[in-house]
Amino acid sequence: MNPLHPKSLPHLFLRAAAGEATERAPVWLMRQAGRILPQYRALRSRFPDFKAFVKTPEAAAEATIQPVDELGVDAAIIFSDILVVPEAMGLDYEMVEAKGPRFPKIIETRHDIATLSSGAAAAERLDYVYEALKITKRELNGRVPLIGFAGAPWTILAYMTEGGGSKTFSKARRMLYTEPELAHSLLQKITDTTIYYLKNQVAAGADLLQLFDSWAGELPPAHYRAFAVPYLRQICEALPEVPKTVFAKGAWFALEDLADLPCQVIGLDWNTTPEFAQIATRGSKVLQGNLDPCALYAGTKTIEKETIAMLRAFGGRHIANLGHGVYPDTPLDGVRAFVETVKSAAWRTA
């Protein structure tokens, strides 16, 4: 049976991702496994740093399952980080508390790229992720599907050339103008590694894969078409056996290009209206998102109102989510109100 055919998919989330009309929108949240949960904070306190946490499969599996137990979401997403890929390629990073990732060394020259490992050899170094997936799959025991993920090649290049987050990403963007062949060489190595990494995630139990292009909105449209879309296409084409979601934050201008990719779902940030996305994608994709994460700081009635408005605007073929990851200081009650509103039949008559 075709793995993407709705009749072969037992879960609401997977049926929705395959384009089937479902009884309600499934709901999950990006960064749902995190500091919003007291049990996550307790678990995290047992490790000296974030990377040690991520590299302990049993702990990563526990963190993955916590929001399923606590919030009743319709999917789990493996607890990991997009920067494990450049680390596996040979570019180490540090996770600085309250500041984010930092790469002690950055990619600047052709020699730097030549020294990087890639493809299957690099992906083999991520066995701790695969083991976390296997443990999670076993412990979930079919309750909800399990999402695997990776960073999109452009976003990974941005980190590898900048050395961390940035207000401008001027080093990464400069490379696209001044040394485009160098950029393509690095992007291809990242892509080759990501394909093997995601294939191994599927083998370990991932039911759907999501690509996070967190810095997509930093590029002008022409550069996004030249330096991002072709590599997203390679990844999607290499993994036909599972549904795929592409979340390109800030790239409203690229929705027509993304609609041509062999993926099933497109994630939307909160600055893209459902109406615009439906027109731009020509109704060819399931849409995911896109409540403003800051709405969850409001009271319950406001959250219910905003969530209902979002659900009605999409009107079907929709996976409910935020337009970005849930923020660490978001009130847990706000997250609960969002999930419960989506799952309730009451909103349909509100």
DAVEN-V110792 format. One record per residue. N is the residue number from 0. SS is DSSP state (helix for helix, strand for strand, loop for the rest). PHI is phi in radians with two decimals (999 if undefined). PSI is psi in whole degrees, -180 to 180 (999 if undefined). Layout:
# DAVEN-V110792
n->N ss->SS phi->PHI psi->PSI
n->N ss->SS phi->PHI psi->PSI
This chain:
# DAVEN-V110792
n->0 ss->loop phi->999 psi->138
n->1 ss->loop phi->-1.01 psi->123
n->2 ss->loop phi->-1.13 psi->-18
n->3 ss->loop phi->-1.70 psi->-2
n->4 ss->loop phi->-1.30 psi->128
n->5 ss->helix phi->-0.88 psi->-36
n->6 ss->helix phi->-1.18 psi->-18
n->7 ss->helix phi->-1.63 psi->3
n->8 ss->loop phi->-1.98 psi->114
n->9 ss->loop phi->-1.41 psi->-18
n->10 ss->loop phi->-1.76 psi->144
n->11 ss->helix phi->-0.90 psi->-48
n->12 ss->helix phi->-1.04 psi->-46
n->13 ss->helix phi->-1.25 psi->-35
n->14 ss->helix phi->-1.13 psi->-40
n->15 ss->helix phi->-1.14 psi->-43
n->16 ss->helix phi->-1.10 psi->-30
n->17 ss->loop phi->-1.41 psi->-3
n->18 ss->loop phi->1.67 psi->5
n->19 ss->loop phi->-1.29 psi->144
n->20 ss->loop phi->-1.20 psi->124
n->21 ss->loop phi->-2.00 psi->163
n->22 ss->loop phi->-1.15 psi->-25
n->23 ss->loop phi->-2.77 psi->167
n->24 ss->loop phi->-1.26 psi->131
n->25 ss->loop phi->-1.19 psi->159
n->26 ss->strand phi->-2.39 psi->136
n->27 ss->loop phi->-2.66 psi->172
n->28 ss->loop phi->-2.28 psi->134
n->29 ss->loop phi->-1.11 psi->136
n->30 ss->loop phi->1.09 psi->33
n->31 ss->loop phi->-1.21 psi->-25
n->32 ss->loop phi->-1.63 psi->101
n->33 ss->loop phi->-3.11 psi->-160
n->34 ss->loop phi->-1.17 psi->-10
n->35 ss->loop phi->-1.16 psi->-21
n->36 ss->loop phi->-1.76 psi->125
n->37 ss->helix phi->-1.05 psi->-34
n->38 ss->helix phi->-1.21 psi->-29
n->39 ss->helix phi->-1.17 psi->-46
n->40 ss->helix phi->-1.06 psi->-39
n->41 ss->helix phi->-1.13 psi->-42
n->42 ss->helix phi->-1.16 psi->-45
n->43 ss->helix phi->-1.07 psi->-33
n->44 ss->loop phi->-1.13 psi->-15
n->45 ss->loop phi->-1.44 psi->-5
n->46 ss->loop phi->-2.09 psi->145
n->47 ss->loop phi->-1.19 psi->-29
n->48 ss->loop phi->-2.71 psi->171
n->49 ss->helix phi->-1.08 psi->-41
n->50 ss->helix phi->-1.13 psi->-37
n->51 ss->helix phi->-1.10 psi->-36
n->52 ss->helix phi->-1.10 psi->-52
n->53 ss->helix phi->-1.05 psi->-35
n->54 ss->loop phi->-1.54 psi->8
n->55 ss->loop phi->-1.86 psi->100
n->56 ss->helix phi->-0.95 psi->-41
n->57 ss->helix phi->-1.12 psi->-40
n->58 ss->helix phi->-1.23 psi->-42
n->59 ss->helix phi->-1.07 psi->-39
n->60 ss->helix phi->-1.14 psi->-42
n->61 ss->helix phi->-1.08 psi->-44
n->62 ss->helix phi->-1.12 psi->-35
n->63 ss->helix phi->-1.11 psi->-39
n->64 ss->helix phi->-1.45 psi->-24
n->65 ss->helix phi->-0.90 psi->-49
n->66 ss->helix phi->-1.19 psi->-24
n->67 ss->helix phi->-1.15 psi->-45
n->68 ss->helix phi->-1.21 psi->-43
n->69 ss->helix phi->-1.45 psi->-37
n->70 ss->helix phi->-1.91 psi->-20
n->71 ss->loop phi->1.28 psi->30
n->72 ss->loop phi->-1.19 psi->163
n->73 ss->loop phi->-1.61 psi->1
n->74 ss->strand phi->-2.72 psi->151
n->75 ss->strand phi->-1.85 psi->147
n->76 ss->strand phi->-2.15 psi->130
n->77 ss->loop phi->-1.02 psi->137
n->78 ss->loop phi->-1.40 psi->113
n->79 ss->loop phi->-2.83 psi->-157
n->80 ss->loop phi->-2.58 psi->147
n->81 ss->loop phi->-1.19 psi->-20
n->82 ss->loop phi->-1.47 psi->3
n->83 ss->helix phi->-1.17 psi->-24
n->84 ss->helix phi->-1.21 psi->-54
n->85 ss->helix phi->-1.06 psi->-33
n->86 ss->helix phi->-1.11 psi->-43
n->87 ss->helix phi->-1.13 psi->-27
n->88 ss->helix phi->-1.38 psi->-10
n->89 ss->loop phi->1.99 psi->6
n->90 ss->loop phi->-1.94 psi->100
n->91 ss->loop phi->-1.25 psi->152
n->92 ss->loop phi->-2.38 psi->161
n->93 ss->strand phi->-2.07 psi->146
n->94 ss->strand phi->-1.84 psi->106
n->95 ss->strand phi->-1.53 psi->122
n->96 ss->loop phi->-0.96 psi->130
n->97 ss->loop phi->1.20 psi->2
n->98 ss->loop phi->-2.13 psi->-30
n->99 ss->strand phi->1.86 psi->-167
n->100 ss->strand phi->-1.34 psi->151
n->101 ss->strand phi->-2.50 psi->131
n->102 ss->loop phi->-1.77 psi->115
n->103 ss->loop phi->-1.02 psi->-34
n->104 ss->loop phi->-2.11 psi->144
n->105 ss->loop phi->-2.08 psi->166
n->106 ss->loop phi->-1.55 psi->123
n->107 ss->loop phi->-2.28 psi->-28
n->108 ss->loop phi->-2.23 psi->170
n->109 ss->helix phi->-1.09 psi->-37
n->110 ss->helix phi->-1.09 psi->-40
n->111 ss->helix phi->-1.01 psi->-43
n->112 ss->helix phi->-1.21 psi->-40
n->113 ss->helix phi->-1.09 psi->-29
n->114 ss->loop phi->-1.37 psi->-12
n->115 ss->loop phi->-1.31 psi->140
n->116 ss->loop phi->-1.37 psi->160
n->117 ss->loop phi->-2.76 psi->174
n->118 ss->helix phi->1.16 psi->-145
n->119 ss->helix phi->-1.08 psi->-37
n->120 ss->helix phi->-1.08 psi->-42
n->121 ss->helix phi->-1.24 psi->-43
n->122 ss->helix phi->-1.09 psi->-29
n->123 ss->helix phi->-1.10 psi->-23
n->124 ss->helix phi->-1.36 psi->-2
n->125 ss->helix phi->-1.84 psi->33
n->126 ss->helix phi->-1.08 psi->-27
n->127 ss->helix phi->-1.14 psi->-30
n->128 ss->helix phi->-1.21 psi->-45
n->129 ss->helix phi->-1.11 psi->-38
n->130 ss->helix phi->-1.17 psi->-39
n->131 ss->helix phi->-1.09 psi->-39
n->132 ss->helix phi->-1.10 psi->-45
n->133 ss->helix phi->-1.09 psi->-44
n->134 ss->helix phi->-1.13 psi->-44
n->135 ss->helix phi->-1.08 psi->-45
n->136 ss->helix phi->-1.03 psi->-43
n->137 ss->helix phi->-1.15 psi->-44
n->138 ss->helix phi->-1.25 psi->-33
n->139 ss->helix phi->-1.15 psi->-34
n->140 ss->loop phi->0.93 psi->40
n->141 ss->loop phi->1.46 psi->4
n->142 ss->loop phi->-1.08 psi->-49
n->143 ss->loop phi->-2.47 psi->160
n->144 ss->strand phi->-1.23 psi->163
n->145 ss->strand phi->-2.05 psi->125
n->146 ss->strand phi->-1.65 psi->130
n->147 ss->strand phi->-1.77 psi->165
n->148 ss->strand phi->-2.76 psi->169
n->149 ss->strand phi->-2.74 psi->161
n->150 ss->strand phi->-1.36 psi->146
n->151 ss->loop phi->-1.24 psi->151
n->152 ss->helix phi->-0.95 psi->-44
n->153 ss->helix phi->-1.06 psi->-44
n->154 ss->helix phi->-1.11 psi->-40
n->155 ss->helix phi->-1.15 psi->-43
n->156 ss->helix phi->-1.01 psi->-41
n->157 ss->helix phi->-1.03 psi->-44
n->158 ss->helix phi->-1.17 psi->-41
n->159 ss->helix phi->-1.21 psi->-28
n->160 ss->helix phi->-1.69 psi->-24
n->161 ss->helix phi->-1.56 psi->-32
n->162 ss->loop phi->1.60 psi->5
n->163 ss->strand phi->2.80 psi->-162
n->164 ss->loop phi->-1.24 psi->166
n->165 ss->loop phi->-2.74 psi->152
n->166 ss->loop phi->-1.38 psi->-25
n->167 ss->loop phi->-2.13 psi->-24
n->168 ss->loop phi->0.89 psi->40
n->169 ss->helix phi->-1.19 psi->-33
n->170 ss->helix phi->-1.15 psi->-46
n->171 ss->helix phi->-1.15 psi->-44
n->172 ss->helix phi->-1.20 psi->-35
n->173 ss->helix phi->-1.06 psi->-40
n->174 ss->helix phi->-1.03 psi->-37
n->175 ss->helix phi->-1.13 psi->-31
n->176 ss->helix phi->-1.48 psi->-44
n->177 ss->helix phi->-1.61 psi->-29
n->178 ss->loop phi->-2.42 psi->63
n->179 ss->helix phi->-1.05 psi->-35
n->180 ss->helix phi->-1.14 psi->-37
n->181 ss->helix phi->-1.11 psi->-43
n->182 ss->helix phi->-1.08 psi->-45
n->183 ss->helix phi->-1.11 psi->-37
n->184 ss->helix phi->-1.09 psi->-44
n->185 ss->helix phi->-1.20 psi->-43
n->186 ss->helix phi->-1.05 psi->-38
n->187 ss->helix phi->-1.20 psi->-39
n->188 ss->helix phi->-1.12 psi->-41
n->189 ss->helix phi->-1.10 psi->-44
n->190 ss->helix phi->-1.10 psi->-46
n->191 ss->helix phi->-1.03 psi->-42
n->192 ss->helix phi->-1.17 psi->-43
n->193 ss->helix phi->-1.10 psi->-39
n->194 ss->helix phi->-1.07 psi->-48
n->195 ss->helix phi->-1.13 psi->-39
n->196 ss->helix phi->-1.05 psi->-47
n->197 ss->helix phi->-1.26 psi->-35
n->198 ss->helix phi->-1.04 psi->-42
n->199 ss->helix phi->-1.18 psi->-33
n->200 ss->helix phi->-1.12 psi->-42
n->201 ss->helix phi->-1.10 psi->-44
n->202 ss->helix phi->-1.08 psi->-29
n->203 ss->helix phi->-1.51 psi->-6
n->204 ss->loop phi->2.23 psi->-1
n->205 ss->loop phi->-1.14 psi->132
n->206 ss->loop phi->-1.64 psi->-25
n->207 ss->strand phi->-2.58 psi->150
n->208 ss->strand phi->-2.07 psi->139
n->209 ss->strand phi->-2.11 psi->133
n->210 ss->strand phi->-1.77 psi->124
n->211 ss->strand phi->-1.75 psi->109
n->212 ss->strand phi->-1.81 psi->76
n->213 ss->loop phi->-1.13 psi->-30
n->214 ss->loop phi->-1.90 psi->24
n->215 ss->helix phi->-1.00 psi->-40
n->216 ss->helix phi->-1.22 psi->-5
n->217 ss->helix phi->-1.41 psi->-14
n->218 ss->loop phi->-1.73 psi->148
n->219 ss->loop phi->-1.22 psi->157
n->220 ss->helix phi->-0.94 psi->-42
n->221 ss->helix phi->-1.11 psi->-40
n->222 ss->helix phi->-1.24 psi->-34
n->223 ss->helix phi->-1.13 psi->-39
n->224 ss->helix phi->-1.16 psi->-35
n->225 ss->helix phi->-1.50 psi->-37
n->226 ss->helix phi->-1.96 psi->-3
n->227 ss->helix phi->-2.17 psi->-54
n->228 ss->helix phi->-1.03 psi->-44
n->229 ss->helix phi->-1.05 psi->-33
n->230 ss->helix phi->-1.39 psi->-35
n->231 ss->helix phi->-1.06 psi->-40
n->232 ss->helix phi->-1.10 psi->-46
n->233 ss->helix phi->-0.97 psi->-45
n->234 ss->helix phi->-1.15 psi->-47
n->235 ss->helix phi->-1.10 psi->-40
n->236 ss->helix phi->-1.19 psi->-28
n->237 ss->helix phi->-1.38 psi->-9
n->238 ss->loop phi->-2.27 psi->65
n->239 ss->loop phi->-1.31 psi->-12
n->240 ss->loop phi->-1.44 psi->-13
n->241 ss->loop phi->-2.30 psi->154
n->242 ss->strand phi->-1.18 psi->153
n->243 ss->strand phi->-2.35 psi->142
n->244 ss->strand phi->-2.03 psi->134
n->245 ss->strand phi->-1.95 psi->121
n->246 ss->strand phi->-2.02 psi->102
n->247 ss->strand phi->-1.91 psi->93
n->248 ss->loop phi->-1.12 psi->129
n->249 ss->loop phi->1.43 psi->-2
n->250 ss->loop phi->-1.70 psi->48
n->251 ss->helix phi->-0.99 psi->-32
n->252 ss->helix phi->-1.21 psi->-16
n->253 ss->helix phi->-1.84 psi->9
n->254 ss->helix phi->-1.06 psi->-36
n->255 ss->helix phi->-1.14 psi->-39
n->256 ss->helix phi->-1.17 psi->-42
n->257 ss->helix phi->-1.14 psi->-32
n->258 ss->helix phi->-1.12 psi->-22
n->259 ss->loop phi->-1.53 psi->-4
n->260 ss->loop phi->-1.34 psi->151
n->261 ss->loop phi->-1.40 psi->57
n->262 ss->loop phi->-2.05 psi->164
n->263 ss->loop phi->-1.73 psi->-29
n->264 ss->strand phi->-2.25 psi->141
n->265 ss->strand phi->-2.11 psi->124
n->266 ss->strand phi->-1.48 psi->144
n->267 ss->loop phi->-2.10 psi->141
n->268 ss->loop phi->-1.47 psi->177
n->269 ss->loop phi->-1.36 psi->-5
n->270 ss->loop phi->-1.63 psi->3
n->271 ss->loop phi->-1.97 psi->121
n->272 ss->loop phi->-1.35 psi->149
n->273 ss->helix phi->-0.99 psi->-39
n->274 ss->helix phi->-1.09 psi->-46
n->275 ss->helix phi->-1.10 psi->-44
n->276 ss->helix phi->-1.13 psi->-40
n->277 ss->helix phi->-1.11 psi->-40
n->278 ss->helix phi->-1.22 psi->-47
n->279 ss->helix phi->-1.12 psi->-36
n->280 ss->loop phi->-1.59 psi->0
n->281 ss->loop phi->1.01 psi->28
n->282 ss->loop phi->1.17 psi->17
n->283 ss->loop phi->-1.55 psi->-10
n->284 ss->loop phi->-2.23 psi->154
n->285 ss->strand phi->-1.32 psi->138
n->286 ss->strand phi->-1.85 psi->142
n->287 ss->strand phi->-2.16 psi->139
n->288 ss->strand phi->2.22 psi->-158
n->289 ss->strand phi->-2.55 psi->42
n->290 ss->strand phi->-1.12 psi->138
n->291 ss->loop phi->-1.05 psi->122
n->292 ss->helix phi->-0.97 psi->-28
n->293 ss->helix phi->-1.25 psi->-16
n->294 ss->helix phi->-1.07 psi->-25
n->295 ss->helix phi->-1.32 psi->-6
n->296 ss->helix phi->-1.42 psi->-14
n->297 ss->loop phi->-1.37 psi->176
n->298 ss->loop phi->-1.26 psi->169
n->299 ss->helix phi->-1.01 psi->-43
n->300 ss->helix phi->-1.11 psi->-40
n->301 ss->helix phi->-1.17 psi->-42
n->302 ss->helix phi->-1.08 psi->-44
n->303 ss->helix phi->-1.05 psi->-44
n->304 ss->helix phi->-1.08 psi->-47
n->305 ss->helix phi->-1.18 psi->-38
n->306 ss->helix phi->-1.18 psi->-43
n->307 ss->helix phi->-1.09 psi->-41
n->308 ss->helix phi->-1.08 psi->-41
n->309 ss->helix phi->-1.10 psi->-49
n->310 ss->helix phi->-1.03 psi->-43
n->311 ss->helix phi->-1.20 psi->-35
n->312 ss->helix phi->-1.15 psi->-36
n->313 ss->helix phi->-1.34 psi->-39
n->314 ss->loop phi->1.12 psi->26
n->315 ss->loop phi->2.08 psi->168
n->316 ss->loop phi->0.84 psi->56
n->317 ss->strand phi->-2.51 psi->139
n->318 ss->strand phi->-1.96 psi->118
n->319 ss->strand phi->-1.29 psi->134
n->320 ss->strand phi->-2.88 psi->178
n->321 ss->strand phi->-1.52 psi->170
n->322 ss->loop phi->-1.48 psi->3
n->323 ss->loop phi->-2.90 psi->-179
n->324 ss->loop phi->-1.19 psi->149
n->325 ss->loop phi->-1.11 psi->136
n->326 ss->loop phi->-1.33 psi->148
n->327 ss->loop phi->-1.04 psi->-31
n->328 ss->loop phi->-1.70 psi->14
n->329 ss->loop phi->-1.12 psi->133
n->330 ss->loop phi->-1.09 psi->135
n->331 ss->helix phi->-1.05 psi->-36
n->332 ss->helix phi->-1.09 psi->-34
n->333 ss->helix phi->-1.17 psi->-39
n->334 ss->helix phi->-1.14 psi->-43
n->335 ss->helix phi->-1.05 psi->-44
n->336 ss->helix phi->-1.06 psi->-40
n->337 ss->helix phi->-1.11 psi->-52
n->338 ss->helix phi->-1.07 psi->-46
n->339 ss->helix phi->-1.16 psi->-33
n->340 ss->helix phi->-1.15 psi->-44
n->341 ss->helix phi->-1.09 psi->-42
n->342 ss->helix phi->-1.36 psi->-18
n->343 ss->loop phi->-1.39 psi->141
n->344 ss->helix phi->-1.34 psi->-12
n->345 ss->helix phi->-1.13 psi->-30
n->346 ss->helix phi->-1.10 psi->-26
n->347 ss->helix phi->-1.17 psi->-23
n->348 ss->helix phi->-1.96 psi->3
n->349 ss->loop phi->-1.21 psi->999
